[in-house]
Amino acid sequence: MVVSAPGRADFLNTHQDYKGLPVVPVAVRLRCYAVGALNNSRMVRVASLNLREMGEDYRDEFSLDDLKLVGGGWFGDYVRAVMKSIMDQGYHLGGMDIVIWSEVPVGAGLSSSASLEISIAKLVSELCGLSLDKRCLAEIGYRAEHDIMGIPCGRLDQYASAFGGVIVLETRPPFRVEELEAWDLTFVITDSGEHRRIISVHPIRQNEINEALRILIEEVKPPHEIMQHLAYSYYETRWEYLVVSLEPYLETIQKRLADRIRFTLRMHKSTLYAIELLRGARPSREGFIKAVGEDFARECMLDFSDRLQVIGAIMNYQHILLRDLYEVSTPRLEDLRYTLLEAGALGAKISGAGMGGAIIALARDMESGEAIKRACARKGYTSAWVSTPDEGARRETSL
C-alpha cells in the first residue's frame, strides 16, 4: 500500500491559527510518501529512506501495547504519536512495517512534520480499513503533534495536508473548511537554507501577546465595547470582534508588545479582503485601502482590474507585518524575498513561523514561475519549487 500527503505553504494570515483566526494555506507539489503492510503482530517497524541517505539512524521499532515517545527530536515519535492518536479514538490497530520517503524539506516552513503525520494516518486508515475522512485525518495529525508530542502548533498544517488545494480554515470549533476554487494560482516556494524549529518561535510570540493582553485588561482598562472581547489568552481573545480601533490604548504599552497586537489585527483584516478576491470578488482601490491602510496603499501602483496583482500586493503587506511587527524575518529571508520580487514575483512573504525557512511568492503563470526560480538559483537559492495547488492526502496504489 502506498499513500502520500503534501507539504503546504503558508499563503495568507501567518501566525494566526493559534489565535482562533481563519488562515489560508495552499498544498504544494512536494509530498511525503508512506509505503506499508500489516505484519500479523503487535510490532510497528519504521524506516526513513531520507535519514538513511543522510547516514543517520533511520529505523524505529515499537510495540502498540507499550507505546511511548523517545524524545530528543526522534523521527519515529511522529509515527508513534499518530498511532497513539488513532488508538485514543478507540480504533484497534495491528502491527505493520512502514517505509517513509519525503520530498518536503525539513525546517523550511513547508510542514514536513504534518505531511509525515497525515501520510501515516492515511496509511493506517487504508491498511486497517478505518475509512477516515479528510477532517478525521487532520484532527488525528493535530492531536499527535499538539497534544501528544507537546508542540505548540495550530491546526493549519494538518488541515492543509489532509484537504489539499487552497482552503480557508476556521480555527475555532467546529473548524469549518472552505475549499476555494483557486487551482489556477502559481507559486514559487524557495528555501532560504536557514532552518529552525517551530518550538523556537511560537511560544515566545504567544507569551508576548498574553503579556500585552494582561496589561490591557489590568492596567489600561479600555471601555466595555473592547474589554468584553479580551481575555488573558491569545486563543480566548475574540480578535474578530475588535472592530473598534485599539490604537489609542496600545500607545501606553511597550512598543514590542503593542506591535504583536497590531500585527494580529492588521494581518486578519487584510486576509479577509484577500479571501473575498479568491472567492471571485472584483478588486477595488477603496477595498484595498480599507484592508491595508492608506500608507501602504499609497506606495502601490496597482492595476485594480488585475486580481493577481492585488493579491500579490496583499502578500507583500503581510510580509511587512511579519518583518516589522512580529519580527520573524532575517537578513537572508529579506535578500531572498528581494530576489523573488526583482525577478517578477507579484508578491512574496514568509511561509511558516519565520526566523528561517521558506518564502512563498505568487507568479503570473508557470512560465514566469520557472523564470523566477532560475533567478533564485543564480543568486545561490537552489532549493526552489514552482507549484500549483496540489491534492490532499491520497492513496497512490496497492503493492
C-alpha positions as CSV (number, residue, x, y, z in Angstrom):
1,M,0.0,0.0,0.0
2,V,1.3,3.4,-1.0
3,V,-0.2,6.7,0.2
4,S,1.0,10.3,0.2
5,A,0.3,13.7,1.7
6,P,1.5,17.1,0.5
7,G,3.5,19.8,2.3
8,R,2.0,23.2,2.5
9,A,2.9,26.8,2.0
10,D,1.6,29.4,4.4
11,F,-0.3,31.6,1.9
12,L,-2.3,34.1,4.0
13,N,-2.7,35.0,7.7
14,T,0.6,33.5,9.0
15,H,0.8,33.1,12.8
16,Q,-2.9,33.4,13.2
17,D,-4.2,29.8,13.5
18,Y,-3.2,29.5,17.2
19,K,-5.3,32.7,17.8
20,G,-8.5,31.2,16.5
21,L,-8.5,33.3,13.3
22,P,-9.1,32.0,9.8
23,V,-6.0,31.0,7.8
24,V,-5.4,30.3,4.1
25,P,-2.8,27.6,3.4
26,V,-2.0,26.0,0.0
27,A,-0.9,22.4,-0.6
28,V,2.2,22.2,-2.7
29,R,3.6,19.6,-5.1
30,L,6.1,18.3,-2.6
31,R,4.8,15.1,-0.9
32,C,5.6,12.6,1.8
33,Y,5.1,9.0,0.7
34,A,4.4,6.1,3.1
35,V,4.6,2.5,2.0
36,G,3.3,-0.1,4.4
37,A,1.9,-3.6,5.0
38,L,0.4,-5.4,8.0
39,N,2.7,-7.9,9.6
40,N,0.4,-10.0,11.8
41,S,2.0,-8.9,15.1
42,R,1.7,-6.0,17.6
43,M,5.0,-4.5,16.4
44,V,5.4,-1.5,14.2
45,R,8.7,-1.2,12.3
46,V,9.5,2.1,10.5
47,A,12.3,3.1,8.2
48,S,13.1,6.6,6.8
49,L,14.8,6.5,3.4
50,N,15.7,10.2,3.8
51,L,17.6,9.6,7.0
52,R,19.3,6.5,5.5
53,E,20.6,8.7,2.6
54,M,21.9,11.2,5.1
55,G,23.8,8.4,7.0
56,E,21.7,8.9,10.2
57,D,19.8,6.4,12.3
58,Y,16.8,5.6,10.2
59,R,14.9,2.7,11.8
60,D,12.4,2.7,14.7
61,E,10.6,-0.2,16.2
62,F,7.9,-0.2,19.0
63,S,5.0,-2.3,20.3
64,L,1.5,-1.0,20.1
65,D,1.0,-2.4,23.6
66,D,3.7,-0.2,25.1
67,L,3.7,2.9,23.0
68,K,5.9,5.6,24.4
69,L,7.7,8.6,22.9
70,V,11.5,8.5,22.7
71,G,12.1,12.3,22.8
72,G,15.0,14.4,21.6
73,G,13.5,15.1,18.1
74,W,13.5,11.4,17.2
75,F,11.7,11.0,13.8
76,G,9.9,7.8,15.0
77,D,8.0,9.9,17.6
78,Y,5.8,11.3,14.8
79,V,4.8,7.8,13.8
80,R,4.3,6.8,17.4
81,A,2.2,9.9,18.2
82,V,-0.1,9.3,15.2
83,M,-0.6,5.7,16.2
84,K,-1.5,6.8,19.7
85,S,-3.8,9.5,18.4
86,I,-5.7,6.9,16.4
87,M,-5.9,4.4,19.2
88,D,-7.1,7.1,21.6
89,Q,-10.1,7.4,19.3
90,G,-11.0,3.8,20.1
91,Y,-9.6,2.2,16.9
92,H,-7.9,-1.2,17.2
93,L,-4.6,-1.4,15.2
94,G,-2.4,-4.2,14.2
95,G,1.4,-4.3,13.7
96,M,2.8,-3.0,10.4
97,D,6.0,-2.4,8.5
98,I,6.4,1.2,7.1
99,V,8.9,2.9,4.8
100,I,8.8,6.7,4.5
101,W,10.3,8.9,1.8
102,S,9.6,12.6,1.7
103,E,10.2,15.4,-0.8
104,V,9.3,18.0,1.8
105,P,12.4,19.7,3.2
106,V,12.7,19.7,6.9
107,G,12.8,23.1,8.7
108,A,11.9,25.1,5.5
109,G,8.4,26.2,6.7
110,L,6.7,23.8,4.4
111,S,5.2,21.5,7.0
112,S,7.4,18.4,6.7
113,S,6.0,17.2,10.0
114,A,2.3,17.5,9.1
115,S,2.9,15.8,5.7
116,L,4.5,12.9,7.6
117,E,1.7,12.8,10.2
118,I,-1.1,12.8,7.6
119,S,0.6,10.3,5.3
120,I,1.0,7.9,8.3
121,A,-2.6,8.5,9.3
122,K,-3.8,7.9,5.8
123,L,-1.7,4.7,5.5
124,V,-3.1,3.3,8.8
125,S,-6.6,4.2,7.7
126,E,-6.2,2.3,4.4
127,L,-4.4,-0.7,5.9
128,C,-6.8,-1.2,8.8
129,G,-10.0,-0.3,6.9
130,L,-10.8,2.7,9.1
131,S,-12.2,4.9,6.2
132,L,-11.0,8.1,7.9
133,D,-12.2,11.2,6.0
134,K,-10.0,14.3,5.5
135,R,-11.2,16.0,8.7
136,C,-10.5,12.9,10.8
137,L,-7.0,12.7,9.3
138,A,-6.4,16.3,10.1
139,E,-7.6,16.1,13.7
140,I,-5.5,12.9,14.2
141,G,-2.4,14.6,12.9
142,Y,-3.1,17.7,15.0
143,R,-3.6,15.8,18.3
144,A,-0.5,13.8,17.5
145,E,1.7,16.8,17.3
146,H,0.0,19.2,19.7
147,D,-1.4,17.0,22.4
148,I,0.9,14.0,22.4
149,M,4.2,15.5,21.3
150,G,3.5,18.8,23.0
151,I,4.5,21.0,20.1
152,P,2.6,24.4,20.3
153,C,1.2,24.3,16.7
154,G,-2.2,25.2,15.4
155,R,-4.3,23.2,13.0
156,L,-3.2,24.9,9.8
157,D,-0.6,22.4,8.7
158,Q,-2.5,19.2,9.2
159,Y,-5.7,20.5,7.6
160,A,-3.8,21.9,4.6
161,S,-2.1,18.5,4.1
162,A,-5.2,16.4,4.5
163,F,-7.6,18.6,2.3
164,G,-5.1,19.9,-0.3
165,G,-5.8,22.7,-2.7
166,V,-6.3,26.2,-1.3
167,I,-8.6,26.3,1.8
168,V,-9.9,28.7,4.3
169,L,-9.7,27.1,7.7
170,E,-11.7,28.5,10.6
171,T,-9.5,27.7,13.5
172,R,-12.3,27.8,16.2
173,P,-14.7,24.8,16.7
174,P,-16.2,23.3,14.6
175,F,-13.1,24.1,12.4
176,R,-15.0,24.8,9.2
177,V,-13.2,24.3,6.0
178,E,-13.9,26.1,2.8
179,E,-12.3,24.6,-0.3
180,L,-11.6,27.5,-2.7
181,E,-11.7,27.2,-6.5
182,A,-8.2,28.6,-6.8
183,W,-6.3,25.8,-8.6
184,D,-5.0,28.2,-11.2
185,L,-2.7,30.0,-8.8
186,T,1.1,29.5,-9.4
187,F,3.6,29.8,-6.6
188,V,7.3,29.8,-6.3
189,I,8.4,28.4,-2.9
190,T,12.1,28.9,-2.2
191,D,14.0,27.6,0.8
192,S,16.3,30.2,2.4
193,G,18.6,27.5,3.8
194,E,18.1,28.8,7.3
195,H,16.3,26.2,9.3
196,R,14.6,26.5,12.6
197,R,12.2,24.5,14.8
198,I,8.6,25.8,15.3
199,I,9.1,25.5,19.1
200,S,11.8,28.2,19.0
201,V,9.4,30.8,17.6
202,H,5.8,30.2,18.6
203,P,6.0,30.1,22.4
204,I,7.9,33.4,22.5
205,R,5.4,35.3,20.4
206,Q,2.5,33.7,22.2
207,N,3.8,34.7,25.6
208,E,4.3,38.3,24.4
209,I,0.7,38.5,23.2
210,N,-0.5,37.1,26.5
211,E,1.5,39.8,28.4
212,A,0.1,42.5,26.2
213,L,-3.4,41.3,26.8
214,R,-2.8,41.2,30.6
215,I,-1.6,44.8,30.6
216,L,-4.6,45.9,28.5
217,I,-7.0,44.2,30.9
218,E,-5.4,45.0,34.2
219,E,-3.7,48.4,33.6
220,V,-5.1,50.1,30.5
221,K,-8.7,49.0,31.1
222,P,-10.3,50.1,27.7
223,P,-14.1,50.6,27.5
224,H,-16.5,47.7,27.7
225,E,-17.0,47.5,24.0
226,I,-13.4,46.4,23.8
227,M,-12.9,44.7,27.1
228,Q,-15.8,42.3,26.5
229,H,-13.7,40.6,23.7
230,L,-10.4,40.5,25.5
231,A,-9.1,37.5,27.5
232,Y,-5.8,36.6,29.2
233,S,-5.1,34.1,26.4
234,Y,-4.2,34.8,22.8
235,Y,-6.7,32.0,21.8
236,E,-9.6,33.0,24.0
237,T,-9.5,36.7,22.9
238,R,-12.1,37.3,20.2
239,W,-9.9,39.2,17.8
240,E,-12.5,39.1,15.0
241,Y,-14.9,41.3,17.1
242,L,-12.4,44.0,17.9
243,V,-13.7,46.4,15.2
244,V,-13.1,49.5,17.4
245,S,-9.6,50.7,17.0
246,L,-7.3,49.6,19.8
247,E,-4.6,52.1,18.7
248,P,-5.2,54.7,21.4
249,Y,-5.0,52.0,24.1
250,L,-1.8,50.5,22.7
251,E,0.2,53.7,22.9
252,T,0.7,53.2,26.6
253,I,2.1,49.7,26.2
254,Q,5.7,48.8,25.5
255,K,6.1,49.0,21.7
256,R,7.3,45.5,21.2
257,L,4.2,44.1,23.0
258,A,1.8,46.5,21.3
259,D,3.2,45.6,17.9
260,R,2.2,41.9,18.5
261,I,-1.4,43.1,18.9
262,R,-1.2,45.4,15.9
263,F,0.2,42.6,13.8
264,T,-2.7,40.3,14.7
265,L,-5.4,42.7,13.9
266,R,-3.9,44.1,10.7
267,M,-3.0,40.6,9.4
268,H,-6.5,39.4,9.9
269,K,-8.1,42.4,8.2
270,S,-6.0,42.1,5.1
271,T,-6.7,38.4,4.9
272,L,-10.5,38.9,4.9
273,Y,-10.2,41.1,1.8
274,A,-7.9,38.6,0.1
275,I,-10.4,35.8,0.7
276,E,-13.1,37.9,-1.0
277,L,-10.8,38.2,-4.0
278,L,-10.1,34.5,-4.0
279,R,-13.8,33.8,-4.0
280,G,-14.2,35.9,-7.1
281,A,-14.9,39.5,-5.9
282,R,-13.6,42.3,-8.2
283,P,-10.7,44.3,-6.6
284,S,-11.2,48.0,-5.9
285,R,-9.0,50.7,-4.7
286,E,-11.4,51.5,-1.8
287,G,-11.5,47.9,-0.7
288,F,-7.7,47.7,-0.9
289,I,-7.2,50.8,1.2
290,K,-9.6,49.6,3.8
291,A,-7.7,46.3,4.0
292,V,-4.1,47.5,4.2
293,G,-4.3,51.2,5.2
294,E,-3.6,54.4,3.3
295,D,0.1,54.5,3.9
296,F,0.8,51.1,2.3
297,A,-1.7,51.6,-0.5
298,R,-0.1,54.9,-1.4
299,E,3.1,53.1,-2.2
300,C,1.4,50.6,-4.5
301,M,1.0,51.3,-8.2
302,L,-1.7,48.7,-8.9
303,D,-4.0,47.9,-11.8
304,F,-7.2,47.1,-10.0
305,S,-8.5,45.1,-12.9
306,D,-5.7,42.6,-12.3
307,R,-6.8,40.3,-9.4
308,L,-3.5,38.5,-9.2
309,Q,-1.6,41.8,-8.8
310,V,-3.8,42.9,-5.9
311,I,-3.4,39.5,-4.2
312,G,0.3,39.8,-4.6
313,A,0.3,43.2,-3.0
314,I,-1.6,41.8,0.0
315,M,1.1,39.2,0.3
316,N,3.7,41.9,0.3
317,Y,1.8,43.8,3.0
318,Q,1.6,40.7,5.2
319,H,5.3,40.1,4.8
320,I,6.0,43.7,6.1
321,L,3.8,43.0,9.1
322,L,5.7,39.7,9.8
323,R,9.0,41.6,9.4
324,D,8.3,44.8,11.3
325,L,5.5,44.0,13.8
326,Y,6.2,40.3,14.5
327,E,9.9,40.4,13.9
328,V,10.3,36.9,12.5
329,S,12.4,37.8,9.4
330,T,16.1,37.6,8.9
331,P,18.6,39.4,6.6
332,R,18.8,36.2,4.5
333,L,15.0,36.0,4.2
334,E,14.9,39.6,3.1
335,D,17.6,39.1,0.5
336,L,15.7,36.1,-0.9
337,R,12.4,38.0,-1.0
338,Y,14.1,40.9,-2.8
339,T,15.4,38.3,-5.4
340,L,11.9,36.9,-5.9
341,L,10.3,40.3,-6.4
342,E,13.1,41.6,-8.6
343,A,12.7,38.5,-10.8
344,G,9.0,39.3,-11.4
345,A,7.0,37.8,-8.5
346,L,3.7,39.6,-7.9
347,G,4.1,39.2,-4.1
348,A,6.3,37.3,-1.7
349,K,6.1,36.6,2.0
350,I,7.4,34.3,4.7
351,S,5.9,30.8,4.7
352,G,5.7,29.4,8.2
353,A,6.9,30.6,11.6
354,G,9.8,32.6,10.2
355,M,13.4,33.1,11.5
356,G,14.4,31.0,8.6
357,G,12.5,28.6,6.3
358,A,10.9,29.5,3.0
359,I,9.5,32.4,1.1
360,I,6.3,31.9,-0.9
361,A,5.9,34.0,-4.0
362,L,3.0,34.5,-6.4
363,A,3.8,34.2,-10.1
364,R,1.8,35.2,-13.1
365,D,1.9,31.7,-14.6
366,M,4.2,28.6,-14.8
367,E,6.5,30.2,-17.4
368,S,7.0,33.2,-15.1
369,G,7.4,30.9,-12.1
370,E,10.2,29.0,-13.8
371,A,12.0,32.2,-14.7
372,I,11.8,33.4,-11.1
373,K,13.2,30.0,-10.0
374,R,16.1,30.4,-12.3
375,A,16.8,33.9,-11.0
376,C,16.9,32.5,-7.4
377,A,19.3,29.8,-8.5
378,R,21.7,32.4,-10.0
379,K,21.7,34.1,-6.5
380,G,22.5,30.8,-4.8
381,Y,19.0,29.8,-3.7
382,T,18.9,26.5,-5.4
383,S,16.1,24.8,-3.4
384,A,13.1,26.3,-5.1
385,W,9.9,24.8,-6.5
386,V,7.2,26.0,-8.9
387,S,3.9,24.7,-7.9
388,T,0.2,25.0,-8.5
389,P,-2.0,23.8,-5.6
390,D,-1.9,20.0,-5.1
391,E,-4.3,17.3,-4.0
392,G,-4.5,16.4,-0.3
393,A,-3.9,13.0,1.3
394,R,-4.4,10.2,-1.2
395,R,-3.9,6.5,-1.9
396,E,-1.4,6.1,-4.6
397,T,-1.5,2.4,-5.5
398,S,-1.6,-1.1,-4.0
399,L,1.5,-3.3,-3.9
